Amino acid sequence: MSKRKKLYKKKGNIIKDLTRKILQLLNQFPNKSFNYKQISSKLAITDANGRNQIIKKLESLKLEEKIEEVTRGKFKIIPLSKYYIGTLDVISNGNAYFICDELDHDIYIPSRNLNHALDNDIVKIYLYNRKKNSREEGDVVEIIKRSKTTFVGVLQMNKNFGFVIPDDKKMYTDIFISKGKFKKANDGDKVLVKMTDWPENSKNPFGEVIDVLGKPGDHHTEIHSILLDYGLPYKFPSKVEEVAKKIPTKITDDEIKNRRDLRDTTTFTIDPKDAKDFDDALSFKPLENGNYEIGIHIADVSHYVQEKSVLDEEAYNRATSVYLVDRVVPMLPEVLSNGVCSLRPNEEKLTFSAIFEINEKAHVVKQWFGRTITYSDKRFSYEEAQEIIETKAQTISSNNSLTGKEYTVDLKIVSAIVKLDELAKKLRKRRLQQGAITFDRVEVKFNLDKNYEPVGVYFKESKDANKLIEEFMLLANRRVAEFVGSNKGVPTNKTFIYRVHDEPDIEKIAALQTIVSKFGYKNKIDTKNKKTTASSLNKLLQDVHGKGEANLIETLAVRTMSKAVYTTKNIGHYGLAFDYYSHFTSPIRRYPDVMTHRLLQHYLDGGKSVNATVYEEKCKHASEMEQLATKAERDSIKYMQVKYMQKHQDEEFKGVISGVTEWGIYVEIIENKCEGMVRIREIRDDYYIFDEKQYALVGQATKNIYQLGDYVLIKVKNTDLERKHLDFTLIKKISK
């Protein structure tokens, strides 16, 4: 290209979007006025043609009443109530949407208006006036808070500089790394990079490598990458580990005197077979009046983790344990989570308990909350407890036994589990009658070899043993929240940690009905009756259970729901149909439960209500960390699915269309729940257009339709482990 053409092209780029650039400049300095020369200088426009265009634009904007001429030739922005602060949601094509509570809809932000703002940043925007029937657009005028400044990606090196190509699909630009900022990383390494600067005139942010993770595709490199991409730690600082090791583990006589002694009461745990930390135990004692004393005993983490200690700060920062496909990243160091706090069998443990007297109808007659000392007589896996429930026998078969050998269970414990199962079923039935919604979703699990290679896929389903534990944990959580939050039906207004779940969006429920009707299902909506809507959702979930389209419909149903969060402002829990609900039962892996224990003890001791603002901020942090952990968990599953499918390239599978977009269709393989994409350009029998109303791709000549829920035959075309992405080739549409 000639120098003249290059210069022309450069000028063209500079004067492009001149209106936006002038408004953006004036928005940044709302109290200052500028003449055309100052604006030209700020925008780096030096030629006469460009300056003339600025003069014309200023006059045009003055007539449109977007700017005012404060003195002859000097202009400033007209302040309007068009500024909003909110969060950015960047989509994969580099454009974004602005989300703000003050607005009743999201605002489109084209990539040219992002002004270096990134996904999830808190920003201030200016909202433009638009003509009728035109989409509103915003312009980012200030980045108030960055969501993140570190990114995981692959380093591509040149002689004196390099670029990190981020793994994050929402990070729309590569990060420039200058010479001397590589930290011993080599070309092609996966690294953690910190964004240090983003000059106004630069397309790319500048950064420096702060950690070298390894080679892309290596198992541990990829798992650590997932954690770091969400800002989640994968190891404890040495200081925290040292403090944890020095914690006194001996239970003193003085401590026992201050607690209710339940060491002689029949107590046991039921957990996943691969569990290493045991948060909760159940105790069972028949009473002379025909009722039952049932204890829900929870690890007394708050006894060992004191407020404002090094351990407490680390636990608060983490806020939750993270459950990845091949490991657990704990909230507490292992010496606590798997040792001193864990309710291991045949060991005395300090616990915080909710103890209920319950009658045959599963109604609570009396309740007690407080600190206890317990002794677990036996540890069961869910499979072992399930066998007891199904057979009512004392013998555990070798197939279900944790040891792989057949053994006999004490008759007292067998009787306890059988009776607890009966009571749990009554509690569950009553909960569903009151409007609770049950998402008994099948979990995808992988059998891994010693090198973390997936050698098989299996599905984990919730059975009676799981539901037994669930019901009694729900009972404890609900009753603790009611105890603090309500006095004879009247709110106490005491500051407490609630787990709340808002009502679903009726429009989303209606959209779900449109989709499920394509499968022949119905979902009755009654805006005035929660129970009817909940009952209809439960019927839908029951009808699809075990069907090929089950995962799709269950996923869509979950998306109609609001997100459950932690807060001091109680609004109840819609999904569980509880007016009061807290998290009390898992302090080893959830920081809100630790706060709940502390506050409960404070009120048991007669303390007054505490400052809600402090706890609300902690709740917000815990909710945010929980969401990050959930995303990391999903990414790890997606990573393992792609890894598993690498061994099945060019094989054919039956699948269901789980998503339809303008760029293609997503297909979920029925036999293993792995999801991949068929790109629209690769469906070659016609020219297809996306029909948003039908959730379908429609062929323009043949009128063939590929829509959400259709069954198709696909072939695995490509597996991309770094991007955690599967590409499929569409073979044909098939019947169920």
HELIX and SHEET records of a PDB file:
HELIX    1   1 LYS A    3  ILE A   15  1                                  13    
HELIX    2   2 LEU A   18  GLN A   28  1                                  11    
HELIX    3   3 TYR A   36  LYS A   42  1                                   7    
HELIX    4   4 ALA A   48  LEU A   63  1                                  16    
HELIX    5   5 SER A  111  ASN A  113  5                                   3    
HELIX    6   6 HIS A  219  ASP A  229  1                                  11    
HELIX    7   7 SER A  238  LYS A  245  1                                   8    
HELIX    8   8 ASP A  253  LYS A  257  1                                   5    
HELIX    9   9 VAL A  301  TYR A  304  1                                   4    
HELIX   10  10 VAL A  310  ARG A  318  1                                   9    
HELIX   11  11 GLU A  334  GLU A  334  1                                   1    
HELIX   12  12 VAL A  335  VAL A  340  3                                   6    
HELIX   13  13 TYR A  382  THR A  391  1                                  10    
HELIX   14  14 LEU A  411  GLN A  433  1                                  23    
HELIX   15  15 ASP A  464  GLY A  485  1                                  22    
HELIX   16  16 ILE A  506  VAL A  516  1                                  11    
HELIX   17  17 SER A  517  PHE A  519  5                                   3    
HELIX   18  18 LYS A  530  VAL A  544  1                                  15    
HELIX   19  19 ALA A  550  THR A  560  1                                  11    
HELIX   20  20 TYR A  591  LEU A  604  1                                  14    
HELIX   21  21 ALA A  612  MET A  645  1                                  34    
HELIX   22  22 GLN A  646  HIS A  648  5                                   3    
HELIX   23  23 ILE A  680  GLU A  682  5                                   3    
SHEET    1   A 2 ILE A  67  THR A  71  0                                        
SHEET    2   A 2 LYS A  74  ILE A  77 -1                                        
SHEET    1   B 5 ILE A 107  ILE A 109  0                                        
SHEET    2   B 5 ALA A  96  ILE A  99 -1                                        
SHEET    3   B 5 TYR A  83  VAL A  90 -1                                        
SHEET    4   B 5 ILE A 122  LEU A 127 -1                                        
SHEET    5   B 5 GLY A 138  LYS A 145 -1                                        
SHEET    1   C 6 THR A 150  MET A 157  0                                        
SHEET    2   C 6 PHE A 161  PRO A 166 -1                                        
SHEET    3   C 6 ILE A 175  SER A 178 -1                                        
SHEET    4   C 6 PHE A 206  GLY A 214  1                                        
SHEET    5   C 6 LYS A 190  ASP A 197 -1                                        
SHEET    6   C 6 THR A 150  MET A 157 -1                                        
SHEET    1   D 7 ARG A 260  ASP A 261  0                                        
SHEET    2   D 7 VAL A 364  TYR A 375  1                                        
SHEET    3   D 7 GLU A 348  ILE A 358 -1                                        
SHEET    4   D 7 TYR A 292  ALA A 299 -1                                        
SHEET    5   D 7 ASP A 280  PRO A 286 -1                                        
SHEET    6   D 7 THR A 267  ASP A 271 -1                                        
SHEET    7   D 7 LYS A 378  SER A 381  1                                        
SHEET    1   E 2 VAL A 322  TYR A 323  0                                        
SHEET    2   E 2 VAL A 328  VAL A 329 -1                                        
SHEET    1   F 2 THR A 395  ILE A 396  0                                        
SHEET    2   F 2 TYR A 407  THR A 408 -1                                        
SHEET    1   G 2 GLU A 443  LEU A 448  0                                        
SHEET    2   G 2 PRO A 454  LYS A 460 -1                                        
SHEET    1   H 2 SER A 486  ASN A 487  0                                        
SHEET    2   H 2 VAL A 490  PRO A 491 -1                                        
SHEET    1   I 2 TYR A 498  VAL A 500  0                                        
SHEET    2   I 2 VAL A 565  THR A 567 -1                                        
SHEET    1   J 5 GLU A 675  ARG A 679  0                                        
SHEET    2   J 5 GLY A 664  ILE A 669 -1                                        
SHEET    3   J 5 GLU A 652  THR A 661 -1                                        
SHEET    4   J 5 TYR A 711  ASP A 720 -1                                        
SHEET    5   J 5 HIS A 725  ILE A 734 -1                                        
SHEET    1   K 3 TYR A 688  ASP A 691  0                                        
SHEET    2   K 3 ALA A 696  GLY A 699 -1                                        
SHEET    3   K 3 ILE A 705  GLN A 707 -1                                        
END                                                                             
